[in-house]
Amino acid sequence: MTGSALSFYFTQNTPDHKFIVVFFCCLALALIIAAPTLWWWHSGTCLLGYYFARYKARQYFIPSGQLGVLPEQGLVFVSASQQHWQGQLKAAHLYFHSALVLSVKTEQGTRHIGVMRHAMDEQYWRQLCRQVLQMI
């Protein structure tokens, strides 16, 4: 572990919605095959699920900002245009080697932040993933 705080800047941090679209299309198809008489129910449920997933993705993935990490104490600092908060890292998940989602315990409760691989340089992405996954 390093003995100092690390700071990572990210821009254009928007998730790719292809995974969400493919998942809900496959789910709708499987449900329609399983119970074809309820096609309208399956389609509506999958559509609502898709919009909920996009809503959550917009909450987790801040378009641009700064992510600070203090590995010794397990602290994470988030600074964006309208969000400034800090807290203790609870969990980190790496999805498809392209999205890192952090769960941070703050005074207001558990908050989440997601960072996409394309939002920063490759060397900083690797360093961020290495540091965060070692902190858990």
C-alpha positions in Angstrom: 0.0 0.0 0.0 1.1 3.5 -0.6 1.6 6.1 2.1 -0.3 9.0 0.4 -3.6 9.9 -1.1 -4.3 9.2 -4.7 -6.4 11.3 -7.0 -8.0 10.2 -10.2 -9.8 12.5 -12.7 -12.5 11.1 -15.0 -14.4 12.7 -17.9 -17.1 11.4 -20.2 -18.0 8.8 -17.6 -21.2 7.5 -19.3 -22.0 3.8 -19.3 -22.7 1.8 -22.4 -26.4 0.9 -22.5 -25.9 -2.0 -24.8 -25.6 -4.5 -22.0 -28.8 -3.3 -20.4 -30.7 -3.4 -23.7 -29.5 -6.9 -24.6 -30.2 -8.2 -21.1 -33.8 -7.0 -21.0 -34.5 -8.0 -24.7 -33.3 -11.5 -23.9 -35.3 -11.6 -20.7 -38.5 -10.5 -22.6 -37.9 -13.1 -25.3 -37.4 -15.9 -22.7 -40.6 -14.8 -20.8 -42.6 -14.6 -24.0 -41.5 -18.1 -25.0 -42.3 -19.4 -21.5 -45.8 -17.8 -21.3 -46.9 -16.4 -24.7 -50.4 -15.4 -23.6 -48.9 -12.8 -21.2 -46.7 -11.1 -23.8 -48.0 -7.7 -22.9 -47.1 -8.2 -19.2 -43.6 -9.4 -20.0 -42.9 -6.6 -22.4 -44.2 -3.9 -20.0 -42.3 -5.3 -17.1 -39.0 -5.5 -19.1 -39.6 -2.0 -20.4 -40.0 -0.7 -16.8 -37.0 -2.6 -15.7 -34.9 -1.1 -18.5 -35.9 2.4 -17.5 -35.2 1.7 -13.8 -31.7 0.3 -14.7 -30.9 3.4 -16.8 -32.1 5.6 -13.9 -29.7 3.8 -11.5 -26.9 4.0 -14.0 -27.3 7.8 -14.2 -27.1 8.0 -10.4 -24.0 5.9 -10.1 -22.0 7.2 -13.1 -21.2 10.9 -12.6 -20.3 12.4 -16.0 -17.0 14.0 -14.8 -15.2 14.7 -11.6 -12.4 13.6 -9.3 -12.1 10.5 -7.2 -9.7 10.5 -4.3 -8.5 7.4 -2.5 -6.7 7.2 0.9 -5.7 3.5 1.0 -4.4 3.4 4.6 -7.8 4.4 6.1 -9.9 3.0 3.3 -11.4 6.4 2.5 -12.9 7.5 -0.8 -13.5 11.2 -1.7 -15.8 12.2 -4.5 -15.8 15.6 -6.0 -18.0 16.5 -9.0 -19.9 19.5 -10.2 -22.8 19.2 -7.7 -21.6 16.3 -5.5 -19.0 16.4 -2.8 -18.9 13.6 -0.3 -16.5 11.1 1.4 -16.8 7.9 3.2 -15.4 4.5 4.1 -15.1 2.0 1.2 -17.5 -1.0 1.8 -17.3 -2.9 -1.5 -16.0 -2.7 -5.0 -17.1 -4.6 -8.0 -15.5 -4.7 -11.4 -17.9 -5.6 -14.2 -16.8 -6.8 -17.7 -13.3 -5.3 -17.0 -14.8 -2.0 -18.1 -16.9 -0.6 -15.1 -15.8 -0.2 -11.5 -18.7 0.4 -9.0 -17.7 1.4 -5.5 -20.1 1.2 -2.5 -19.1 3.9 0.1 -20.5 4.2 3.6 -21.1 7.9 4.3 -22.8 9.8 7.1 -26.0 10.0 5.0 -25.9 6.2 4.3 -24.4 4.0 1.6 -23.6 5.8 -1.7 -22.4 4.3 -4.9 -20.1 5.7 -7.6 -19.3 4.0 -10.9 -16.3 4.7 -13.1 -16.0 3.5 -16.7 -12.7 2.3 -18.1 -12.8 4.8 -21.0 -13.3 7.7 -18.6 -9.6 7.9 -17.8 -6.2 6.9 -19.1 -5.4 3.2 -19.1 -2.5 3.5 -16.6 -4.7 5.4 -14.1 -7.5 2.9 -14.6 -5.2 0.0 -13.7 -3.9 1.9 -10.7 -7.4 2.8 -9.5 -8.6 -0.8 -9.8 -5.5 -2.2 -8.1 -5.7 0.2 -5.1 -9.4 -0.1 -4.6 -9.5 -3.9 -4.8 -6.6 -4.1 -2.3 -8.5 -1.8 0.1 -11.3 -4.3 0.5 
